[in-house]
C-alpha cells in the first residue's frame, strides 16, 4: 500500500512538473505600438552577431508540457557608441531556420498556424532605446521594434549588457504574448497552447574587423 501511495504521489508530482508554465516566472515584455527608429544609426564600434557566437531561443508550452526551439540562421549588429545607452542593436532572423525539439513540431511551427514562414520569411528586431537598470538585476532595459508574423510592435524587456574591446554581450530572458503578433492557433481542445512564449537571447557579438 505504501509503495502504491508513493508511486501515486510521484506520478502526480511529475504530471504537475510537465504542466508547469515556463513563462510564469519570466519577466513579461511590455508591448505597445511601434516606436520611431532614430536615423541614422549611431556611429561607433560595430560588433557582429552571428549563429557562431550567439543563440536566439524560445520556449512554448501547452497544457501537457513545453517545447524548446531556436532560430539557426540570423545576423545582426551592435553599433556601440561609447555606452549601451547611446547604442543600437539590430537582428534579422530567417524564420524557415527555426527548429524545435520535435521534428513534427518543427514542421508545424513553419505552417500558417504559427510562423507562416512562406509568407513571412524574416523576423526582425531594432532597438529604439536602452536605459540603465532593469528587473531582476539586469543592467539595462531595452525597448525596440519586433516584427514577427508580419506585425510590428514595440517591446520593452530587461537585459544584462557588457562590452569589452573585443566582445559585446547581451543576456536576456523574457516572455511575449504570441497573440500580440497575430499567432492565434489554439491547439487541441484538450491540450490548449499557452499564449506566452519565453524568448532567450545569448549574444556574444565579436568586434568587426
C-alpha positions in Angstrom: 0.0 0.0 0.0 2.8 2.4 0.9 4.5 1.7 -2.3 1.4 2.4 -4.3 0.8 5.7 -2.4 4.4 6.6 -3.1 4.1 5.9 -6.8 0.8 7.9 -7.0 2.4 10.9 -5.3 5.5 10.7 -7.5 3.3 10.4 -10.6 1.3 13.4 -9.5 4.5 15.5 -9.0 5.8 14.5 -12.4 2.5 15.5 -14.0 2.5 18.9 -12.3 6.0 19.5 -13.4 5.2 18.6 -17.0 2.2 21.0 -16.9 4.1 24.0 -15.4 4.1 27.2 -17.4 7.8 28.2 -18.3 6.6 31.8 -18.7 5.1 32.0 -15.2 8.4 33.2 -13.6 9.8 35.1 -16.5 9.6 38.9 -17.0 6.8 39.8 -19.3 7.8 42.2 -22.0 5.8 45.4 -22.2 4.2 45.5 -25.6 2.9 48.6 -27.4 2.7 50.5 -30.7 5.9 50.5 -32.8 8.3 53.2 -31.8 10.1 55.6 -34.1 13.6 54.5 -35.0 16.2 57.3 -35.0 18.2 57.7 -38.1 21.0 57.5 -38.9 22.4 54.7 -36.7 24.9 55.7 -34.0 28.4 55.9 -35.3 30.8 53.8 -33.3 32.4 50.4 -33.0 30.4 47.7 -34.6 30.0 44.2 -33.2 28.7 41.4 -35.4 26.0 38.9 -34.2 26.1 35.5 -35.9 25.0 32.0 -35.2 28.6 31.1 -34.5 28.8 33.4 -31.4 25.2 33.8 -30.3 21.9 32.0 -29.6 18.2 33.0 -30.1 16.0 30.5 -28.4 12.3 30.2 -27.4 10.2 28.1 -25.1 6.5 27.5 -25.8 4.1 25.4 -23.8 0.7 23.8 -23.7 -1.4 22.1 -21.0 0.6 18.8 -21.2 4.2 20.3 -21.3 6.6 22.6 -23.0 8.9 22.6 -26.0 12.3 24.3 -26.7 13.1 25.9 -30.0 15.6 28.2 -31.7 16.5 30.1 -34.8 19.5 28.6 -36.6 20.1 31.4 -39.2 20.2 35.0 -38.2 22.5 38.1 -38.4 22.8 41.3 -36.6 25.0 44.1 -35.4 25.6 46.2 -32.4 26.5 49.8 -33.1 28.3 50.7 -29.9 28.8 54.4 -29.3 30.7 54.6 -26.1 27.9 53.3 -23.8 24.9 51.0 -24.2 22.6 53.9 -23.7 23.9 55.6 -26.9 24.0 52.4 -28.9 21.7 50.3 -31.2 21.1 46.6 -31.7 19.5 45.1 -34.8 18.9 41.4 -35.6 17.3 39.7 -38.6 16.1 36.1 -38.2 15.3 33.7 -41.0 12.0 32.1 -39.9 12.5 29.0 -42.1 15.6 28.2 -40.0 13.6 27.6 -36.8 13.9 24.2 -35.2 12.1 22.6 -32.2 12.8 19.6 -30.0 10.3 17.5 -32.0 10.6 17.2 -35.8 6.9 17.2 -36.4 6.5 20.3 -34.2 9.3 22.0 -36.3 7.3 21.5 -39.5 4.0 22.6 -37.8 5.6 25.8 -36.5 6.5 26.7 -40.1 2.9 26.5 -41.3 0.2 29.2 -41.4 -0.9 28.0 -38.0 2.2 29.6 -36.4 5.1 31.5 -38.1 3.8 31.0 -41.7 7.4 31.1 -43.0 6.4 31.1 -46.7 4.6 34.4 -46.2 6.8 35.9 -43.5 10.4 34.7 -44.2 12.0 37.1 -41.8 11.6 38.4 -38.2 13.5 41.5 -37.1 14.3 43.5 -34.0 15.7 47.0 -33.9 16.3 48.8 -30.6 15.0 52.3 -30.2 16.0 53.0 -26.6 18.4 51.5 -24.0 18.2 52.7 -20.4 20.4 51.8 -17.4 18.8 49.5 -14.8 16.4 46.6 -15.2 14.3 44.0 -13.5 15.8 41.0 -11.6 19.2 42.5 -11.5 19.6 43.3 -15.2 21.9 46.1 -16.1 19.6 47.7 -18.7 16.1 47.9 -20.0 15.8 47.7 -23.8 13.0 48.9 -26.0 12.7 48.1 -29.7 10.5 47.2 -32.6 9.9 43.5 -33.0 8.5 42.4 -36.4 7.1 38.9 -36.2 4.5 37.2 -38.4 4.1 40.5 -40.3 3.2 42.5 -37.2 5.5 45.2 -35.7 5.2 46.0 -32.0 7.4 47.8 -29.6 8.6 45.6 -26.8 10.5 46.5 -23.6 12.5 44.0 -21.7 15.4 43.7 -19.2 18.9 42.7 -20.4 22.3 42.4 -19.0 24.8 44.1 -21.3 28.6 44.2 -21.1 31.1 45.5 -23.6 34.9 44.9 -23.9 37.2 46.0 -26.8 36.7 42.6 -28.4 33.1 41.4 -27.4 29.7 42.8 -26.7 27.4 40.5 -24.7 23.7 40.7 -24.2 21.8 38.2 -22.0 18.1 38.3 -21.6 15.1 36.1 -20.9 11.5 37.4 -21.1 8.1 36.4 -22.4 5.9 37.8 -25.1 2.2 37.1 -25.9 2.2 35.4 -29.3 -1.4 36.7 -30.0 0.0 40.3 -30.0 1.7 39.3 -33.2 -1.3 37.5 -34.8 -0.2 34.0 -33.9 -3.6 32.7 -32.7 -3.6 29.0 -33.2 -5.2 27.5 -30.1 -4.3 23.8 -30.3 -6.4 20.8 -29.5 -9.4 21.5 -27.2 -8.0 19.2 -24.6 -4.4 20.4 -24.9 -4.5 24.2 -25.4 -1.4 26.1 -26.3 -0.5 28.9 -23.8 -0.3 32.5 -25.2 3.0 33.5 -23.5 6.3 32.4 -25.1 9.7 32.8 -23.5 12.5 34.3 -25.6 16.1 33.8 -24.6 18.9 35.9 -26.0 22.5 34.9 -25.5 24.5 37.3 -27.6 28.3 37.2 -27.8 29.0 39.6 -30.6 32.5 39.9 -32.0 34.2 43.2 -32.8 34.0 43.8 -36.5 37.4 44.0 -38.3 
